[in-house]
Amino acid sequence: MHDGPKGHAKTTCFDCHKPHDNPAPPADLCAKCHADKAKLVATAEPAKHRVCSSCHAPHKFAIEAIAAA
């Protein structure tokens, strides 16, 4: 996988979402490929920034508000 939307292109929605278990992707989904970045996110302050989607827009894989990141 590569960074950016093209590297995150999956075959179907079900590669990330498991609707019969929990429709939201698992919390460690990003860490499976981005372990180095996930370690940094896990210690981010304030606590609300300890989730990749606090800066990265879901389904877009880009930071939309750089000043807020």
N, C-alpha and C positions, 0 to 999 in steps of 0.2 A: 504494500500500500504506500501511496505517496500522499503528501500533504495537498490540500486543496480539493475542490469538488470532484475532479476527475478520478483522483485516487480513492475516493469514497464511493464511487458508483458501484452499487450492489446490483445483483440480478433482480431481486424483488424486495419489497418492503419487509418481508418476513426474514430477511437476513439479519435485521436489527430488532424488529418487533415480533413478539410471540403473543399473538392476541388471545390464545387460550390460557396462557399462564398469567401474563400481565401485559397489557398493550403498550406500556411504556418500555423503552429499552432499558436493560439492566444498568445499574449505576457504574459498573466497571467496564462497560462496552468500549469506551474510548481507550482505557488503559490496556486493553488487549493488544493494541498496535502502538500506542503512544505511552508506554510505561514511564519514560523519562519525563514527559510533560505531566503525566498524572501525579507523579511524586511532588512536583511543584504546586499543582493545583490543590493537593491534599493539605498543604500547609498555608494556603493563601489566607490573607486577612482582608476584609472581615470574613467571617464564616460563610456568608452567602456566596462568596466567590470560590467555594470549594467544590463547585460543580462545573464541568466544562461548558454547559449551556448557559452559565451566568454571563459569559462573554461571547460564545459562539452561538450563532442562530441555528437552531435545529433545522435539518434538511438543507442548509446552505453551507455549513462548514467554514464560515468566515466570520471574522469579528466585525460587526456592523457599527458599533460605537467604540472606536479606539480610545477615546478619551475616558470612557467608563471602565475600560479593561484594567 
